[in-house]
C-alpha cells in the first residue's frame, strides 16, 4: 500500500451558504466510506489565514498571501493499493466537495 495526498486549492471551492451543510454531509459520507474500507489515514480542512514560513535557521517570516497564491484548502491522506485507486477516492471527494482534487503520492522514508 502507498499513501496519497488528495487535496484541493482553497480558491477552487465556491459553495453557496445554503448548500454548505449538504456538501459537508456528502464529504463526511466519503470519509466514513474510506474509514470503513481501511483507506482513511487522516484529513481535514485548512484554516484560511496567512501562513508562516520557517527558514532553516529558525527565522519565521510571512508565508504566501492566500489572495495571490494557491494554498491548500483541505486534504486527506489515504492508503491505496495503486494510483488508480487513489484517483477513485479523489473522484469521490471531488463529487462530494464539488471541486477538483489533486493527487500526489507520499514517498516512504527508507529510514523509518
DAJOCOR-V236754 format. One record per backbone hydrogen bond with DSSP energy under -1.0 kcal/mol. CO is the residue of the C=O (numbers start at 1). NH is the residue of the N-H. Records with the same first field share a line. If there is no record, write none. Layout:
# DAJOCOR-V236754
CO = NH + NH
This chain:
# DAJOCOR-V236754
2 = 80
3 = 106
4 = 78
5 = 104
6 = 76
7 = 102
8 = 73
9 = 12
16 = 19
17 = 20
19 = 23
20 = 24
21 = 25
22 = 26
23 = 27
24 = 28
25 = 29
26 = 30
27 = 31
28 = 32
29 = 33
30 = 34
31 = 35
32 = 36
33 = 37
34 = 39 + 40
35 = 38
39 = 79
42 = 77
44 = 75
51 = 63
53 = 61
55 = 58
59 = 55
61 = 53
65 = 68 + 69
71 = 10
73 = 46
74 = 8
75 = 44
76 = 6
77 = 41 + 42
78 = 4
80 = 2
82 = 86
83 = 87
84 = 88
85 = 89
86 = 90
87 = 91
88 = 92
89 = 93
90 = 94
91 = 95
92 = 96
93 = 97
94 = 98 + 99
102 = 7
104 = 5
109 = 112
